[in-house]
């Protein structure tokens, strides 16, 4: 490894810590590993072999042979041990099957929530601990620190464009206690510069996009092969007044806010406004119909372990690439809550996540159940 640039902003870990780094062969996880090494810790790299759709597409792009070779080359350059763990079956069961079931039920799920909670910071962390690790580092753009009460806070990364706290919001206190995010204090351009300064071969590798296990035909193609025929029954595309404008090819193939691929022409742009499983109808309308102020949430996960005692002002985010917006968050019975936004939010959809922040810290988040 080349001499590191100075000064480095290194992870704050106890002296003598052993760190497992979840590697993917990409620039982010590679720089995360290099920073842990530069911090003087004992480090080893682990990579997950994940499920790939048999006979339909190329292997899961998170763990192609090329990606494994790239990760191994980085580990060799850093002079750290490296191994590949087979997580295909648990990933299929916990992530892919859960995603497919949610889509069949009419939701628009984000599988990254489940992958981080049940695969990276559960299955992988458990295996890393068995191999001698004290903690698990990843290439996520987020931060963890300790609040005045002694609990662990999940905070946004300093790079607002790359921040990934949204997809990490379901981590428990126990998981956050062993999570290390070395890139949370860097911007993406700084990370690429670090990769070059460290002499890593993956410095120019492009970022990954979309779901890791889908192929060129994307989510719609995957669902077309894996959902039961009844879930993909064709039906009517209708406007808000119930007038039929065309035919859809199965409700799970569409998501709220979608414009392309509808196959209807009404003289002005129309978007998917709702999916009506009772009528098996796809409701479309102008962009103005996508705005919603009230968002009901189920399966709420509060990072402190308990809901606040009273409604609180937050900034709430309804999808990964949407900005957080001012809202009143009202805790409900059980694991429910409702967010009432100051202004309508564009296209929140059942199954997606709502994540609430105070300043840059995650308060909690859950699954969108209904919008109004």
C-alpha positions in Angstrom: 0.0 0.0 0.0 1.3 3.5 -0.8 1.9 5.9 2.1 -1.4 7.4 3.1 -2.1 11.1 2.5 -1.9 13.3 5.6 -3.9 14.1 7.5 -6.3 11.2 7.5 -9.7 11.2 9.2 -9.5 7.7 10.7 -12.2 5.6 12.4 -12.1 6.0 16.2 -11.7 2.5 17.5 -10.1 1.1 20.7 -6.4 0.3 20.3 -5.8 -3.2 19.2 -9.2 -3.7 17.6 -9.7 -6.4 15.0 -11.8 -5.1 12.2 -13.6 -7.2 9.5 -14.3 -5.2 6.4 -17.2 -6.1 4.1 -15.6 -5.9 0.7 -17.2 -5.8 -2.7 -14.4 -5.0 -5.1 -15.6 -1.5 -5.4 -13.9 1.8 -4.5 -15.9 2.5 -1.3 -15.3 -0.7 0.6 -11.7 -0.8 -0.6 -11.0 2.7 0.8 -12.8 1.7 4.0 -10.4 -1.2 4.3 -7.4 1.0 3.6 -8.5 3.5 6.3 -8.8 0.8 8.9 -5.3 -0.5 8.0 -3.9 3.1 8.1 -5.4 3.4 11.6 -3.1 0.6 12.8 -5.8 -2.0 13.4 -5.8 -5.7 12.7 -7.9 -6.0 9.6 -9.2 -8.8 7.4 -11.5 -8.6 4.4 -14.7 -10.7 3.9 -16.9 -10.8 0.8 -20.3 -12.4 0.4 -21.2 -14.7 -2.4 -24.9 -13.8 -2.9 -27.8 -15.4 -4.7 -28.0 -15.1 -8.5 -31.0 -16.0 -10.6 -30.3 -19.4 -12.2 -30.2 -19.4 -16.0 -31.7 -16.0 -16.4 -29.0 -13.4 -15.9 -25.3 -12.9 -15.1 -24.2 -13.7 -11.5 -25.1 -11.2 -8.9 -23.0 -8.2 -9.8 -22.0 -7.7 -6.1 -20.0 -10.9 -6.3 -19.1 -11.7 -9.9 -15.8 -13.4 -10.4 -14.3 -10.1 -11.5 -15.5 -8.4 -8.4 -14.1 -11.1 -6.2 -10.8 -10.8 -8.0 -10.8 -7.0 -7.6 -11.5 -7.4 -3.8 -8.7 -10.0 -3.5 -6.3 -7.8 -5.3 -7.1 -4.9 -2.9 -6.6 -7.1 0.1 -3.3 -8.3 -1.3 -2.2 -4.7 -1.8 -3.2 -3.9 1.8 -1.5 -7.1 3.0 -4.6 -8.3 4.8 -6.3 -11.7 4.9 -9.3 -12.1 2.6 -12.0 -14.7 2.2 -15.3 -15.3 0.5 -18.3 -16.5 2.5 -21.3 -18.2 0.8 -24.4 -16.3 1.8 -26.5 -17.3 -1.2 -29.2 -19.3 0.6 -29.7 -16.8 3.5 -29.8 -13.9 1.1 -32.3 -15.6 -1.1 -34.5 -16.4 1.9 -34.2 -13.2 3.8 -33.9 -10.6 1.0 -35.0 -11.9 -2.4 -38.0 -13.9 -1.2 -39.2 -11.2 1.2 -38.9 -8.6 -1.7 -40.9 -10.8 -4.0 -43.6 -11.5 -1.4 -43.9 -7.8 -0.6 -44.2 -6.9 -4.3 -46.9 -9.6 -4.8 -48.8 -8.0 -1.9 -48.9 -4.6 -3.6 -45.9 -2.9 -1.9 -42.9 -1.2 -3.4 -40.3 -2.6 -1.0 -36.7 -1.4 -0.5 -34.6 -4.6 -0.1 -31.6 -2.7 1.1 -33.3 -2.2 4.5 -33.6 -6.0 5.0 -30.1 -6.7 3.6 -28.4 -4.4 6.0 -30.4 -5.5 9.0 -30.4 -9.3 8.4 -27.5 -10.0 6.1 -24.6 -7.5 6.6 -25.1 -6.6 10.2 -26.5 -9.9 11.4 -25.4 -13.0 9.3 -22.1 -11.4 8.2 -21.4 -9.7 11.6 -21.9 -13.1 13.4 -19.5 -14.8 11.0 -17.0 -12.0 11.3 -17.2 -12.2 15.1 -16.6 -16.0 14.9 -13.5 -15.2 12.9 -12.2 -12.9 15.6 -13.5 -9.5 14.6 -14.5 -6.9 17.2 -16.5 -4.9 14.7 -17.6 -4.8 11.0 -16.6 -1.9 8.7 -18.4 -1.2 5.5 -18.2 1.4 2.7 -21.5 3.1 3.6 -21.6 6.9 3.8 -23.0 7.3 7.3 -21.7 7.9 10.8 -22.2 6.4 14.2 -21.4 8.0 17.5 -22.5 7.9 21.2 -25.2 10.2 22.5 -25.0 11.8 26.0 -27.2 9.1 27.4 -24.8 6.4 26.2 -26.8 5.1 23.3 -25.5 4.8 19.7 -26.7 7.4 17.2 -26.9 6.8 13.4 -26.1 10.1 11.7 -25.9 11.2 8.1 -22.6 11.1 6.2 -21.1 14.5 5.5 -21.6 13.9 1.7 -25.3 14.8 1.3 -25.4 13.3 -2.2 -24.1 9.9 -1.0 -25.5 9.7 2.5 -26.8 6.2 3.2 -28.3 6.5 6.7 -31.7 6.1 5.1 -31.0 2.4 4.2 -29.3 1.7 7.5 -32.2 3.0 9.7 -33.3 -0.4 10.9 -30.1 -1.3 12.6 -30.4 -2.1 16.3 -28.4 -0.6 19.1 -26.4 -3.8 19.3 -25.6 -3.7 15.6 -24.7 0.0 15.7 -22.3 -0.7 18.6 -20.2 -2.9 16.3 -20.7 -0.9 13.0 -17.8 1.1 11.6 -18.4 3.5 8.7 -15.0 5.0 7.8 -16.3 6.9 4.8 -18.9 8.9 6.7 -16.6 11.8 7.2 -15.6 12.0 3.6 -17.1 13.1 0.3 -17.2 10.8 -2.7 -14.5 12.8 -4.6 -12.3 12.6 -1.5 -12.8 8.8 -1.4 -11.8 8.5 -5.1 -8.7 10.7 -4.4 -7.9 8.5 -1.4 -8.2 5.4 -3.5 -5.7 6.8 -5.9 -3.4 8.0 -3.1 -3.4 4.6 -1.6 -2.6 3.1 -5.0 -5.7 0.9 -5.1 -6.4 -0.7 -8.5 -10.2 0.0 -8.2 -9.9 3.8 -7.9 -11.7 4.5 -11.2 -14.3 1.7 -10.9 -17.8 3.1 -11.5 -20.5 3.0 -8.7 -23.0 0.2 -8.7 -26.7 1.0 -9.4 -30.1 -0.7 -9.0 -30.8 -4.0 -7.2 -27.7 -6.2 -7.2 -29.5 -9.4 -8.3 -31.6 -8.0 -11.2 -30.4 -8.2 -14.7 -30.7 -5.9 -17.8 -34.5 -6.1 -17.7 -34.6 -4.7 -14.2 -37.1 -5.3 -11.4 -40.1 -5.6 -13.8 -38.4 -8.5 -15.7 -37.4 -10.2 -12.4 -40.9 -10.0 -11.0 -42.3 -11.2 -14.3 -40.4 -14.4 -13.9 -40.9 -15.0 -10.2 -44.4 -13.8 -9.2 -47.4 -16.1 -9.6 -49.5 -15.5 -12.7 -52.4 -14.3 -10.6 -50.3 -11.4 -9.3 -49.5 -10.3 -12.8 -53.0 -10.4 -14.2 -53.5 -7.6 -16.9 -56.1 -5.0 -16.1 -57.3 -1.5 -16.9 -55.3 1.7 -16.7 -57.8 4.3 -15.5 -57.9 8.0 -14.7 -59.2 9.5 -11.4 -62.7 9.5 -12.8 -62.6 5.8 -13.7 -62.3 6.2 -17.4 -60.3 3.4 -19.1 -57.2 4.7 -20.9 -55.4 1.5 -21.6 -54.2 -1.9 -20.2 -51.5 -2.7 -17.8 -49.4 -5.9 -17.6 -49.7 -6.7 -13.9 -49.7 -4.2 -11.0 -46.4 -5.2 -9.4 -44.6 -4.1 -12.6 -45.4 -0.5 -11.9 -44.7 1.9 -9.1 -46.2 5.2 -7.9 -44.7 8.1 -9.7 -43.8 6.1 -12.8 -44.3 7.9 -16.1 -42.4 5.8 -18.7 -43.8 2.5 -20.1 -47.5 3.2 -19.4 -48.5 3.0 -23.1 -51.2 5.6 -22.8 -51.5 9.0 -24.6 -53.9 11.6 -23.3 -52.3 14.8 -24.6 -50.4 15.6 -21.4 -48.0 13.7 -19.1 -49.6 11.2 -16.8 -48.0 9.2 -13.9 -49.0 6.2 -11.8 -50.9 7.7 -8.9 -52.1 4.5 -7.2 -52.4 0.7 -7.7 -55.9 -0.6 -6.9 -55.7 -4.3 -6.2 -59.5 -4.6 -5.6 -60.3 -3.5 -9.1 -56.9 -4.7 -10.5 -56.6 -1.2 -11.9 -53.7 1.1 -12.4 -54.7 4.7 -11.6 -52.9 7.4 -13.5 -53.1 11.2 -13.4 -51.2 14.5 -13.6 -48.1 15.1 -11.5 -50.1 17.3 -9.2 -52.0 14.2 -7.9 -48.8 12.7 -6.6 -48.4 15.1 -3.7 -49.4 13.6 -0.3 -49.1 15.2 3.2 -50.2 12.4 5.5 -48.1 9.2 5.6 -49.1 6.3 7.9 -46.2 4.0 8.9 -46.1 0.4 10.2 -43.2 -1.7 11.6 -41.7 1.4 13.1 -38.2 1.0 14.4 -37.1 3.6 17.0 -33.3 3.7 17.3 -33.4 4.4 21.0 -35.6 1.3 21.5 -38.8 3.3 22.5 -41.0 5.8 20.8 -41.0 9.5 21.9 -43.5 10.3 24.6 -45.2 13.0 22.5 -45.4 14.2 18.9 -42.2 15.7 17.7 -41.0 17.9 14.8 -38.7 16.0 12.4 -37.3 16.0 8.9 -38.8 13.0 7.2 -37.6 11.2 4.1 -39.9 9.0 2.0 -37.4 7.5 -0.5 -33.7 7.1 -0.8 -33.1 9.9 -3.3 -35.8 12.3 -2.0 -34.8 15.2 0.3 -36.0 15.1 3.9 -38.9 17.6 4.6 -40.3 19.2 7.7 -43.1 17.1 9.3 -44.8 16.4 12.6 -44.2 12.8 13.6 -47.0 11.3 15.8 -46.2 7.9 17.5 -49.1 5.5 17.4 -50.1 2.3 19.1 -47.7 -0.6 18.8 -45.2 -0.2 16.0 -47.2 2.5 14.1 -46.7 6.2 13.5 -48.0 8.9 11.2 -46.0 11.8 9.6 -47.9 14.9 8.7 -45.8 17.0 6.3 -45.8 20.8 6.2 -46.0 20.5 2.4 -47.1 17.7 0.1 -44.4 15.1 -0.7 -44.2 13.7 -4.2 -45.1 10.0 -4.7 -44.7 8.3 -1.3 -45.7 4.7 -1.9 -46.8 1.8 0.3 -43.8 -0.5 1.0 -41.2 2.2 0.8 -39.5 3.5 3.9 -40.2 6.7 5.9 -37.1 7.7 7.9 -37.3 10.6 10.5 -34.3 12.8 11.5 -33.7 15.4 14.1 -30.8 17.5 12.8 -28.6 14.8 11.1 -29.5 11.9 13.5 -31.9 9.2 12.6 -34.8 9.0 15.2 -36.5 6.0 13.6 -38.2 4.7 10.5 -40.7 2.2 9.2 -42.7 1.0 6.2 -45.2 3.2 4.6 -48.6 1.7 5.0 -50.9 4.3 3.5 -50.9 7.9 2.2 -53.4 10.7 1.9 
